[in-house]
Amino acid sequence: MTTTAKGMLENFVALIEEFGLVPNGGRTYYTKRSQPPFLIPMVKLYMDHMEELKRRDPNVTSPSFAFDYITALEDEFQFWVKRRSVNVSVNGENVTMFAYGTNSTGPRPEEMSDDLNVSSNLKGRVKEEFFVDIKTTCESGWDFSSHNNEDDPEAQKYFQLSEKISDGIMKLMYDKETGSWYDYDFINKRQRKNFYASNAWPLWMDCIGTGTNKTELGLQFLSYLEKENVTTYPGGLPASKFENTGFAWDHPHGYAPLVHSMVTALSSVDHPKTKAAAFGFAQKWVDMSYSAYVKSQSMFHSLFVLRASQSCPGGVPQDDDAHCLLSVGIIAKDCGSGRTKAQPRIALEVEFILRVLR
């Protein structure tokens, strides 16, 4: 899988070298839209993994990916700095953040018929703003829903910029009263205090500001999850709590990448309660994926979290969707790391999924 992961990263680098960004998809009409800014964290994960392999086996070649492609990584970062920066005033202080957007006009080529139908009653500027808004939503990566080189001056520059953005996230998106992060509405200048699985992303990416206590923040966030009752679903973590919206990325659907980010966020907090909660989310998802696979011989793009250990009538089978299998495998490894506490069946499921991955 390391070869596959490296190949994917190299594909992204090639796209940056060609277009200056990681496009929203592999077709030319996507070049006005970016993917979410996850490439640099992905490279770090790959580098960390290869360093761990080298510690175990001295014959493994030292990873050099980040150094080989540092120019492309900087170009991609600069895309966000120059093309996706916004300034927001919070309590009299100016905060710079990144926001999804696009400078292309007209409907989405991949969904032209739908966009034209939905906007048929709109005119002029309002219609064009609708097209921009819908493509901006696509750039977020969230389908439609109700939502080591410290002496290097360049490294120091980006480190300081990351701290600034991280502090901005805490000022703009964190709510002390509930203990969670939320989407920020730039138009109405307020937080949208709804539960989405992505509320965990600042904790997942360690964007929790300077001078904060991660353990305290993690425990407060866990308390928020418990108050929202999202830890109690038999099938795991829902994408949101909005019901009957008609959108795929809302209740009652769950998605492996969202579970993975929540598991990683909670397990990164140094406290037994958050680690236990992370294990619980991972265990439920592995259990569901295993049961669905045994009954249908398919991996699922989404699962129906209202039920456990069933064939998941709300799930969408994706026989050719490799990222579903990979995401479940990553969660299985998270689950497997605590398998001494796991039920025998869960341990069996972990071994099964990891074997399929090999």
Secondary structure, 3 states (H helix, E strand, C coil): CHHHHHHHHHHHHHHHHHHCCCECCCCHHHCCCECCCCHHHHHHHHHHHHHHHHHHCCCCCCCCHHHHCHHHHHHHHHHHHHHCEEEEEECCEEEEEECCCCCCCCCCHHHHHHHHHHCCCCCHHHHHHHHHHHHHHHHCCCCCCCCCCCCCHHHHHHHHHHHHHHHHHHHHHEECCCCEECEEECCCCEEECCCEHHHHHHHHCCCCCCCCCHHHHHHHHHHHHHHCCCCCCCCCCCCECCCCCCCCCCCCEECHHHHHHHHHHHHCCCCHHHHHHHHHHHHHHHHHHHHHHHHHCCCEEEEECCCCCCCCCCCEECCCCHHHHHHHHHHHHHHHCCHHHCCHHHHHHHHHHHHHHC
